[in-house]
Amino acid sequence: MHGPAPGTGVVPSGPAPSDLAEAVRLLRRGAVLVVGDAMLDRYVFGRVERVSPEAPVPVLAVEREVALPGGAGNVVRNLTALSAATAFVSVVGDDQAGSDLTGLIGGQAGVEPWLLVQGGRATTTKTRFVAAGQQILRADHEVVAPIHHRLADRLIRIATDAVAATKVMVLSDYGKGVLAGDTAQRLITAAQAAGRRVVVDPKGGDCARFAGADLILPDVAELAAATGMAVGSAAEIAAAAGALRLAHGFGAVLVLRGEQGATLVAEAAEADLVQHYGADVVELVDPAGAGDALLAVVATGLAAGLALPVAARLGALAAGVAFGKAGIAVVREDELLEMLIPGRVARRKLASRTQAAERVERWRRAGWRVGFLAGARAASRPGLLAEARGWCDRLVIGLPDEEPSGPALAEAPEIDLVVPYGAPGPVELIRLLRPDVLVQDPGRAPETVAGGELLQEWGGTIRRATAEAEPA
């Protein structure tokens, strides 16, 4: 669902959009130290036109290759994309991948890199093979054992010196050994002794290693693993985050909730402050990299002097930008500013028939069930949208060309696309989009559902809504 689910209690409090725009521009003033697991992300792009005669696998005709910093290196990429001053301390192997990664990190403007080399260690490398915009295979080379203890001591000494020139220390843990053992705790102690805040992106459910950090950013799965608590609703997420905060003495917990945004739980005078921020996702293209974008914006926001709720709100919007990009992409200042334009999300949901067909095809390739509901009167019935959205992953509303309520309907978080169907009626649009679920208006007789007979061609189903029959 785009934005928060109904009933999650998203808190719109905080600066107005104009003030948030100024907050975005302040991000470039941040100075951040990142310590964590650096990786090399390789992308091999090509086309698949045949199956191998040697085995039932596709043959990728390679057209181009791209290499980018990954892991904690992607956090650095996001920080530099925001023009924040950045220091980076990590470990690579004495191999070609390590040399390539060192060059990529050092080639970024505004970065002070400290990439230590451990002999005999392989640099973590993830190679993704992509055809027609879809990843068909990923191959990993990695060592997850802790780095050598003497190298860990050196890393901590360098980070302790570097933190004095920055405002926030980020610990980006991908479970590849750089922050193993007591290294994370020693870094937290050093940063706080220098009066610097520590922001942590943990890997997995082991959050105890980061006890005492000022802010930790688990996703929902990591929160569940760390607490053993239910995380199925916004209230349950808030309760689990509060328990995690108290268990390990964190100053605050910010939970990435996928497309639904982020939930902040922070210490307050009498009871925990709980706020939910929508990500304003128009279309989920690729979830990869959203956590890094959230982390980078929050960290540089705090380093620039923004209040935590403001930084968290901008971070949720940054995650929303990242969700809408293919691959592990960075988020830039102009993209965050665009997210603040009133009505942006609703306008992106208004699509022509051709645009709708392209989006629905992308959704189908991602494995999502597509629902279709025709008519403004049906879409305005109380409870119908929520009921219809429960039967599918993406909901399309079809409207007559002259229907003026399209922009208003596009504001509804349950709706993913609003498409005109023209004078012939919705049948041809249904034929074009081939929805998995056709939602019937409860105000009409069962035999009058338009396009119902078409669904037999592709195995779709008809669901009759039970929402009350009178329009709102």
Buried (B, 14 or more C-beta within 10 A) or exposed (E): BBBBBBEBEBBEEBBEEEEBBEBBBBBBBBBBBBBBBBBBBBBBBBEBEEEEEEEEEBBBEEEEEEBBBBBBBBBBBBBBBBBBBBBBBBBBBEBEBBBBBBEBBEEBEBBBBBBBBBEEBBBBBBBBBBBEEEBBEEEEBBBEEBBBEEBBEBBBEBBBBBBEEBBBBBBBBBBBBBBBEEBBBBBBBBBBEEEBBBBBBBBEBBBEBBBEBBBBBBBBEBBBBBBEBEBEEBBBBBBBBBBBBEEBEBBBBBBBBBBBBBBBBBEEEEEBBBBBBBBBBBBBBBBBBBBBBBBBBBBBBBBBEBEBBBBBBBBBBBBBBBBBBEBBBBBBBEBBBEBBEEEEBBEBBBBEBEEBBEBBEBBBEEEBBBBBBBBBBBBBBEBBBBBBBEBBBBBBBBBBEEBEBBEEBBEBBBBBBBBBBBEEBBBBBBEBBBBBBBBBBBBBEEEEBBBBEBBEEEEBBBBEBEBEEEBE
